[in-house]
Amino acid sequence: MQQVPLGKTGVQVSAICLGCMFFGTRIPKEIAYQLLDDYVEAGGCFVDTANNYAFWVEGATGDESETLLGNWMKERRNRDQIFVATKMGARPTVPGGGLDQAEGLSARTIIKAIEGSLKRLQTDHIDLYYTHMEDRATPLEETLEALDRLVREGKVSMLGCSNRMTWRIEEARQVSRAHQWAEFQCVQQRYSYLRPKPGADFGVQLCVNDELLDYCRVHADFSLLAYSPLLSGSYTRNDVELPAQYVGPDTQRRLQVLTEVAEEVEATRNQVVLAWMLQGSPRVIPISAASKSEQLRENLGALELRLSAEQLERLNAASA
């Protein structure tokens, strides 16, 4: 599988990351193991989880995804071959709670959270550790110093952030540099080919916008990762409606161009969306989930797809 640089450390990761949100909840162990095995067999090594996946599923606690990954790596004896990304900061503090009761990013919480993730993942270090969402109630310096401590102690190799505004990303990086602390090297945001309609509300989730794209073009050592790139299958499945937040003034035109390009290259719309991310500027690392082996194969097929400069420009320019 194609490898791409992540951040400025020189670390290379799989061009498509495997999202593991529902492993152990909606996706049972047997299927999750098969997807992980298939991904590794295809040359993949980059998996994404969090310390709260997926607490909102009935009967779940938020431990499930990390726990399943930890068990799988132990059984396969392949921890040294897997680049593990996980997150903290958005786990409810009380059973049955929601994101309005998230744990936050205090130093005490960070220290507690890393130990929980290390135990569930059955490892002594996390390759990429994200702050999952903002916590304006905690001083930024407190959060960043605690994260730096994890890096210095060898419990974390690289830091990232998620659902964070561009100016807040730069502010955090500047503070870290001023103190010679480890800094954020990537961001993970909601991003897809279709653009959210003006004023679309995603709660605590933040979408990639033009400002962030420009920031990542200028700062080539700062990586952009995209979650929900395929909008839960709504590009290709008739039984999945397009999320209302994506029904905007240019939606139909962009779907039309997406369909035209897919027909030209004899690929699915999902594959074109992923290829558009992989071959665009800045380069985006999509975090792609699957619930069946066929879906995973389709997604990874985007790595073999080559879009022409004219097709990329047509996709970018499509508007109402």
C-alpha positions as CSV (number, residue, x, y, z in Angstrom):
1,M,0.0,0.0,0.0
2,Q,1.1,3.5,-0.7
3,Q,2.9,5.2,2.2
4,V,2.7,9.0,2.9
5,P,4.5,11.2,5.4
6,L,2.7,12.2,8.6
7,G,3.7,15.4,10.3
8,K,7.4,16.5,10.2
9,T,9.0,13.5,11.9
10,G,9.6,11.5,8.7
11,V,7.2,8.8,9.8
12,Q,5.4,7.1,6.9
13,V,1.9,5.8,7.3
14,S,-0.7,4.1,5.0
15,A,-2.3,6.6,2.6
16,I,-5.7,5.3,3.7
17,C,-6.2,4.9,7.5
18,L,-8.7,2.2,8.7
19,G,-11.4,3.7,10.9
20,C,-12.3,1.4,13.8
21,M,-15.1,3.4,15.5
22,F,-17.7,0.6,15.7
23,F,-15.3,-2.3,16.2
24,G,-16.7,-4.3,19.2
25,T,-20.1,-2.6,19.1
26,R,-22.0,-2.5,15.8
27,I,-19.3,-4.5,14.1
28,P,-18.8,-7.8,16.0
29,K,-15.4,-9.3,16.8
30,E,-15.3,-11.8,14.0
31,I,-16.0,-9.2,11.3
32,A,-13.7,-6.6,12.8
33,Y,-10.9,-9.1,12.9
34,Q,-11.5,-10.0,9.3
35,L,-11.4,-6.4,8.3
36,L,-8.2,-5.8,10.2
37,D,-6.6,-8.9,8.7
38,D,-7.7,-7.9,5.2
39,Y,-6.3,-4.3,5.7
40,V,-2.9,-5.6,6.9
41,E,-2.8,-8.2,4.1
42,A,-3.3,-5.3,1.6
43,G,-0.3,-3.6,3.1
44,G,-2.1,-1.3,5.5
45,C,-0.7,-0.4,9.0
46,F,-2.6,2.8,10.1
47,V,-5.6,2.3,12.4
48,D,-7.7,5.0,14.1
49,T,-9.7,4.6,17.3
50,A,-10.6,6.6,20.5
51,N,-11.1,6.1,24.2
52,N,-14.9,6.7,23.8
53,Y,-15.8,4.5,20.7
54,A,-18.6,3.9,20.7
55,F,-20.2,4.9,24.0
56,W,-23.5,6.1,22.2
57,V,-24.3,2.6,21.0
58,E,-26.8,0.9,23.3
59,G,-25.1,-1.1,26.0
60,A,-21.6,0.3,25.2
61,T,-19.2,2.0,27.5
62,G,-16.6,3.5,25.1
63,D,-14.0,0.9,25.9
64,E,-14.9,-1.5,23.1
65,S,-12.9,-0.3,20.1
66,E,-9.6,0.1,21.9
67,T,-10.1,-3.2,23.7
68,L,-10.8,-5.1,20.5
69,L,-7.8,-3.6,18.8
70,G,-5.6,-4.5,21.7
71,N,-6.8,-8.1,21.7
72,W,-6.3,-8.4,18.0
73,M,-2.8,-7.1,18.1
74,K,-1.9,-9.4,21.0
75,E,-3.4,-12.4,19.2
76,R,-1.7,-11.5,15.9
77,R,1.5,-10.6,17.6
78,N,1.8,-7.6,15.3
79,R,1.9,-4.5,17.5
80,D,5.3,-3.5,16.1
81,Q,3.8,-3.5,12.6
82,I,0.7,-1.3,13.4
83,F,0.6,2.5,13.7
84,V,-2.0,3.1,16.3
85,A,-3.8,6.4,16.6
86,T,-6.3,7.1,19.5
87,K,-7.9,10.1,21.1
88,M,-8.9,11.4,24.4
89,G,-11.0,14.4,25.7
90,A,-14.5,13.4,24.5
91,R,-15.3,10.5,26.8
92,P,-18.3,11.1,29.1
93,T,-17.4,11.3,32.8
94,V,-20.6,9.5,33.9
95,P,-22.3,6.4,32.6
96,G,-25.0,7.3,30.1
97,G,-23.6,10.8,29.7
98,G,-23.1,12.7,26.5
99,L,-20.5,15.1,25.1
100,D,-21.8,17.9,27.3
101,Q,-20.2,15.8,30.1
102,A,-16.9,15.1,28.3
103,E,-13.8,14.5,30.3
104,G,-12.0,17.5,28.9
105,L,-8.2,18.2,28.6
106,S,-7.0,18.9,32.1
107,A,-3.5,17.6,33.0
108,R,-5.1,15.1,35.5
109,T,-7.5,13.8,32.9
110,I,-4.8,13.4,30.3
111,I,-2.6,11.3,32.6
112,K,-5.6,9.2,33.6
113,A,-6.8,8.8,30.0
114,I,-3.4,7.7,28.6
115,E,-3.1,4.9,31.2
116,G,-6.6,3.7,30.3
117,S,-5.8,3.6,26.6
118,L,-2.5,1.9,27.1
119,K,-4.2,-0.8,29.1
120,R,-7.0,-1.4,26.7
121,L,-4.7,-1.4,23.7
122,Q,-2.2,-3.7,25.6
123,T,0.8,-1.6,24.5
124,D,3.4,0.6,26.2
125,H,3.0,3.5,23.8
126,I,0.6,5.2,21.4
127,D,2.0,6.2,18.0
128,L,-0.4,9.2,17.5
129,Y,-2.4,10.7,20.3
130,Y,-5.1,13.2,19.6
131,T,-7.1,15.7,21.6
132,H,-10.6,14.7,20.5
133,M,-12.4,18.0,21.0
134,E,-11.8,21.5,22.4
135,D,-11.8,22.3,26.1
136,R,-11.9,26.0,26.6
137,A,-12.3,25.7,30.3
138,T,-8.8,24.3,30.7
139,P,-5.8,26.6,30.2
140,L,-4.1,25.8,26.9
141,E,-0.7,25.6,28.5
142,E,-1.9,23.0,31.0
143,T,-3.1,20.8,28.3
144,L,0.0,21.2,26.1
145,E,2.5,20.7,29.0
146,A,0.7,17.4,30.0
147,L,0.8,16.2,26.4
148,D,4.5,17.0,26.1
149,R,5.1,15.0,29.3
150,L,3.6,12.0,27.7
151,V,6.0,12.3,24.7
152,R,9.0,12.8,27.0
153,E,8.0,9.7,29.0
154,G,7.8,7.6,25.8
155,K,4.1,6.9,26.2
156,V,3.2,8.9,23.0
157,S,5.3,9.3,19.9
158,M,3.3,12.0,18.1
159,L,0.6,14.5,18.9
160,G,-2.5,15.5,16.9
161,C,-5.7,17.4,17.4
162,S,-9.2,17.0,16.2
163,N,-12.3,19.3,15.9
164,R,-10.2,22.4,16.4
165,M,-10.3,25.7,14.6
166,T,-7.4,26.7,12.5
167,W,-6.4,29.7,14.6
168,R,-6.5,27.5,17.7
169,I,-4.3,25.0,16.0
170,E,-1.7,27.7,15.2
171,E,-2.0,29.2,18.7
172,A,-1.3,25.8,20.3
173,R,1.7,25.2,18.0
174,Q,3.1,28.6,18.8
175,V,2.8,28.0,22.6
176,S,4.4,24.6,22.3
177,R,7.3,26.0,20.4
178,A,7.8,28.8,22.9
179,H,8.2,26.2,25.6
180,Q,10.0,23.7,23.5
181,W,7.2,21.2,24.0
182,A,6.1,18.6,21.5
183,E,3.6,20.2,19.2
184,F,0.6,19.1,17.2
185,Q,1.7,17.6,13.9
186,C,-1.7,16.9,12.3
187,V,-5.4,17.6,12.6
188,Q,-8.4,15.3,12.0
189,Q,-11.6,17.0,10.9
190,R,-14.8,16.1,9.2
191,Y,-14.3,16.3,5.4
192,S,-15.9,15.0,2.2
193,Y,-16.3,16.0,-1.4
194,L,-19.7,17.4,-0.9
195,R,-19.6,20.7,1.0
196,P,-21.9,21.4,4.0
197,K,-24.6,23.9,3.4
198,P,-24.1,27.3,4.9
199,G,-24.8,27.3,8.6
200,A,-24.8,23.5,8.9
201,D,-24.6,22.3,12.5
202,F,-22.5,19.3,13.4
203,G,-22.3,19.9,17.1
204,V,-18.8,19.6,18.4
205,Q,-17.6,18.2,15.1
206,L,-15.7,20.7,13.0
207,C,-15.5,20.5,9.2
208,V,-12.5,21.3,7.0
209,N,-12.9,24.8,5.6
210,D,-10.9,26.9,3.1
211,E,-8.8,28.4,5.9
212,L,-7.6,25.0,7.1
213,L,-6.9,23.8,3.6
214,D,-4.8,26.9,2.9
215,Y,-3.0,26.5,6.3
216,C,-2.1,22.9,5.4
217,R,-0.8,23.9,2.0
218,V,1.5,26.5,3.5
219,H,2.6,24.3,6.4
220,A,3.6,21.2,4.4
221,D,4.9,19.6,7.6
222,F,1.4,19.6,9.1
223,S,-0.9,16.8,8.0
224,L,-4.6,16.8,7.4
225,L,-6.7,13.7,8.0
226,A,-10.4,13.4,7.1
227,Y,-13.1,11.5,9.0
228,S,-16.5,10.7,7.5
229,P,-15.1,11.0,4.0
230,L,-17.8,8.8,2.4
231,L,-20.8,10.2,4.5
232,S,-21.7,6.7,5.8
233,G,-22.2,5.3,2.4
234,S,-24.6,7.9,1.0
235,Y,-22.6,8.4,-2.2
236,T,-23.3,4.8,-3.4
237,R,-26.1,3.2,-1.3
238,N,-29.7,3.9,-2.2
239,D,-30.8,2.9,1.3
240,V,-28.7,5.7,2.9
241,E,-29.9,9.2,2.7
242,L,-27.6,12.1,2.2
243,P,-27.2,13.9,5.6
244,A,-29.4,17.0,5.7
245,Q,-26.3,19.2,6.5
246,Y,-24.9,18.3,3.0
247,V,-28.0,19.3,1.0
248,G,-26.9,22.7,-0.1
249,P,-26.9,25.0,-3.2
250,D,-24.1,23.1,-5.0
251,T,-24.9,19.6,-3.9
252,Q,-26.6,18.4,-7.1
253,R,-23.9,19.9,-9.4
254,R,-21.1,18.3,-7.4
255,L,-22.9,15.0,-7.4
256,Q,-23.3,15.3,-11.2
257,V,-19.7,15.9,-11.8
258,L,-18.7,13.2,-9.3
259,T,-20.8,10.7,-11.3
260,E,-19.4,11.8,-14.6
261,V,-15.8,11.4,-13.4
262,A,-16.6,8.0,-11.9
263,E,-18.0,6.8,-15.2
264,E,-15.0,8.2,-17.1
265,V,-12.5,6.2,-14.9
266,E,-14.8,3.2,-14.4
267,A,-14.8,3.5,-10.7
268,T,-17.4,4.0,-7.9
269,R,-18.2,7.4,-6.6
270,N,-16.7,6.4,-3.3
271,Q,-13.4,5.6,-5.0
272,V,-13.4,9.0,-6.8
273,V,-14.0,10.8,-3.5
274,L,-11.1,9.1,-1.9
275,A,-8.8,9.5,-4.9
276,W,-9.7,13.3,-5.0
277,M,-8.5,13.6,-1.4
278,L,-5.4,11.5,-2.0
279,Q,-4.3,13.4,-5.1
280,G,-5.4,16.9,-4.2
281,S,-3.6,19.8,-2.6
282,P,-3.0,19.6,0.3
283,R,-2.8,15.8,0.4
284,V,-5.4,14.4,2.7
285,I,-5.3,11.1,4.5
286,P,-8.8,9.7,4.5
287,I,-10.0,7.7,7.5
288,S,-12.2,5.1,5.9
289,A,-14.4,2.7,7.8
290,A,-16.0,-0.5,6.5
291,S,-18.4,-3.1,7.8
292,K,-17.8,-5.7,5.1
293,S,-14.7,-6.9,3.3
294,E,-16.2,-5.9,0.0
295,Q,-16.5,-2.3,1.2
296,L,-12.9,-2.3,2.4
297,R,-11.7,-3.6,-1.0
298,E,-13.7,-0.9,-2.8
299,N,-12.2,1.8,-0.6
300,L,-8.6,0.6,-1.0
301,G,-9.2,0.4,-4.8
302,A,-9.0,4.2,-4.7
303,L,-5.3,3.9,-4.3
304,E,-5.0,2.5,-7.8
305,L,-7.1,5.2,-9.4
306,R,-5.5,8.1,-11.2
307,L,-7.4,11.2,-11.9
308,S,-6.2,13.6,-14.6
309,A,-5.5,17.2,-13.8
310,E,-8.6,18.2,-15.8
311,Q,-10.8,15.8,-13.8
312,L,-9.4,17.1,-10.5
313,E,-10.0,20.7,-11.6
314,R,-13.6,19.8,-12.7
315,L,-14.3,18.2,-9.4
316,N,-12.9,21.2,-7.5
317,A,-14.7,23.8,-9.6
318,A,-18.2,22.2,-9.5
319,S,-20.6,24.6,-7.9
320,A,-24.2,25.8,-8.3
